[in-house]
Each structure stands twice: as structure tokens, then as C-alpha cells.
Amino acid sequence: MGSSPSSAPVYLPDSNHERVKILVAGPFGIGKTTMIRTLSEIPSLHTEEVMTDAAAHVDELAVPDKKTTTVAIDFGRLTIAQGRIVLYLFGTPGQRRFKPLWSDYARGALGALVIVDTRRLADSFEVMDLIEETGLDYAVAVNQFPESPTYDEETLRVKLDVEDHTPLVICDARDWDSSLDALRALAAHLVTRAGGNL
């Protein structure tokens, strides 16, 4: 599934490919931008701005060393040659003030990959609620940070209130293989939910 991204521009294949929109979602500072940058076969698009003290009371900053934040959207692309599919990856801003844009972000998406951090599991509830409200199927990817506590899958499912059929995987958003495994889990889930008719 896919091939490791390179620095050279990659054009869409000449043959017919199914084009699929996938949301990469999660709270502020969770690794969405990093994952899209890791997976994208083209130079990814990021709308990041330097964070200021003026936004601290608005965004409830929980990541002390973070210097920039996504203010509109992240975008990347990944071609799955074997399945003749082109994935368009849209990273959503994690701040609460962007909630009114959610219906636009979700329009046309086939599913979502929700990234969470075990240090701040409660921060993920609002994003997961938004995705469920849109009716999108999703998978949960637990992004591993060096200082994050570890839990077994059953405990994570209870803490996140994730149903048994929803995939839950551990990943490292900086690692291509690990990020791709999370995307694979979502893809398999979407195929299953569609009755194998994607």
C-alpha cells in the first residue's frame, strides 16, 4: 500500500484511479501535520502560523514547546497503486474556534483517522463527537510521545469510549511505516463497513 514519499514532485497516474478524501483529525498539537507530512508523496501543504501569547486564552494551549499551529488545513496525497486509489489527506485544525468549519471539512470524506495522545485523552472527546455527528466512520491512532503513559487496548477503549468495532492502533506520526499502518487500519474498517463495496 503506497510507497515511501520522495522529495521529487509526483504527478497523478495516467490510468484511472478512485479518488478518496480522508480526514486526519484530533485536538491541538496531536501530530496531524506531522503525519500528513510523513505520508504525503507530494510536498504537503500546511497553513501554519506562529503562535502568540494573545491566543493562549482562546486555544487553551496544552503543548508548552509548540511554536506554530494549523490555522486552516493541512493537505497531502498518497497513491495506492495496487488498489488504484488516490488518497487525499485533509488535516483539520484542532482548536475549538474552528468548529463552524467542520461540515465543510467533512463534506465528501469517506472516513477519518483520529489521532490521540494518552497524556490528554479528554481533549479528543470533542473531535470524536464532531466526527460521529457527521456520520463518518473512523479509526483511532494513539500517537506515541516519549513521555506519554501507556495503556492496554481495553483500558484505552474504556477511557475513550470507543466501540469494539472501531480500530484502535498505536503509531508514531513521524514514522512512515507506522503512519501507513494506521491508515491501513482505517481503510480496512471502511471496506468492512461498506460491506466490501468500496
Secondary structure by P-SEA (a helix, b strand, c coil): cccccccccccccccbbbbbbbbbcccccccaaaaaaaccccccccbbbbbcccccccccccccccccccccccccccccccccbbbbbbbbbcccccccccccccccccbbbbbbbccccccaaaaaaaaaaacccbbbbbcccccbbbbcaaaaaaaacccccbbbbbbccccaaaaaaaaaaaaaaaaaaacccc
